[in-house]
Amino acid sequence: MKPAVSVILLTTLIGAGQGLFVAYYSAEWLILLGMLGAPARDLSASAAALSVGLLLAGLGASFFHLGHPERAWRAAAMWRTSWLSREVIALPAAMLLIASFALLEYRGLAAPWFYLGAVPVSPSLALGFIALLAVLALYVCTAMIYACLEFLRQWHSPLTVFNFILMGGASGFTLAAVVSIAGGDGLVDFFAPTAIVLTLFALAGRVAALARNRRLRPATTLQSAIGIHHPDIRQLAQGAMGGSFNTRAFIHAYGPAVVRLARRFFLLAGFVLPVLLLGFRGVDPHLFCALALALQIAGLLVERWYFFIEAEHPQNVYYQMIS
C-alpha cells in the first residue's frame, strides 16, 4: 500500500494523546487508592489539555487526506456498518469529554458526589471515567478500520488492535513522564516504568505481527487471476498505457533496501532505545526522558509508514508494471 502522510500523523498523534490522558487519569485513581503518593503539583488539567491538543492536531492532519474536506461530516453517516464512521464519532466525543475533564480539574471541583468504598468520587473523576471509555473505544475504532479488511491479510489480525493500543499507550506514558519532569509533580517514577513495560509489550506485539506477516503467502496468483493454470505465465504489460487511481493509491515505489532500513529503524528508535533511555533516566532525567520521547515518536511515525508499506493489496498481482 502507498503510505498516506496525513493518516500516519493522525494515528500517531491521537494514539499518544489518548495514552497521555490514560496515564494521568490512572495516576489519579492510584493516588486515591493510596498506591501512589500525592503529587507535588496537580498537572491533571494541563495533561488533559495537552491530550486534547494532540487529538485536535491529529484530526487536523486527517483533513489533508480528504478530496472534499467540506463533506467530512458525512463520514459519520454509516456508523452502523463502518469502523471509519465510528472513529469519526468517537474522536470528537473523546476530545469533548477530555476537555470537560480538564475544565473540571482546572476549576478544582473535587468535592465528592459519593464514596466508592473509601474512594471519594468527584465530578471530574466520574467524567474522566466516561472519557476513558471513549478513549478505549477510539483506540478500537481506529485499529478496526484496518483489522476488519479481510483482503489485506497483513492487517486482518487481532495483533493490529493490540498493537495500536499498546503503542499509543507506550508513547502516551513516555509523554507523561516528560510532562511530569517538566511540571515537577513527582509522578515520573510511576509513568516511566509503566512506559517501559508498555513499550516492551508493544515491541513483542509488533515483532509477532512481523513474524506472522513474513509467513503469509499470496492467496492470489496470475494463474488464479485469469483462470489459466499453466505453470509458466509471465506478465509483460499492465494492460494500460499509464498510471491510474489503483496504481497511485495502492502501489508504492520504495525498494527492498528502504523497507528493510525503515523496519530496523522503527524497532530500534520506537522501542529499544526508549526503554534503555527511560531505564537509565536517573543519569539525567530531563535529557533522557526527552530523548526517549523524541525517538519513540519518530520511530512510531516510521512504524506507521511501514504498516502501510507492508500491506499487499490483491489487485497488485495484476498492476505489477506499466506498459
Sequence and secondary structure as in RCSB ss.txt:
>XXXX:A:sequence
MKPAVSVILLTTLIGAGQGLFVAYYSAEWLILLGMLGAPARDLSASAAALSVGLLLAGLGASFFHLGHPERAWRA
AAMWRTSWLSREVIALPAAMLLIASFALLEYRGLAAPWFYLGAVPVSPSLALGFIALLAVLALYVCTAMIYACLE
FLRQWHSPLTVFNFILMGGASGFTLAAVVSIAGGDGLVDFFAPTAIVLTLFALAGRVAALARNRRLRPATTLQSA
IGIHHPDIRQLAQGAMGGSFNTRAFIHAYGPAVVRLARRFFLLAGFVLPVLLLGFRGVDPHLFCALALALQIAGL
LVERWYFFIEAEHPQNVYYQMIS
>XXXX:A:secstr
    HHHHHHHHHHHHHHHHHHHHHHHHHHHHTTSS   SS  HHHHHHHHHHHHHHHHHHHGGG S GGGGGGG
GGGTTT HHHHHHHHHHHHHHHHHHHHHHHHHT    SEEETTEEE HHHHHHHHHHHHHHHHHHHHHHHHHT T
TSTTT SHHHHHHHHHHHHHHHHHHHHHHHHHHT S HHHHHHHHHHHHHHHHHHHHHHHHHHHH   S  HHHH
HT   S       SSSS  HHHHHH     HHHHHHHHHHHHIIIIIHHHHHHHTGGG HHHHHHHHHHHHHHHH
HHHHHHHHHH   GGGGT S   
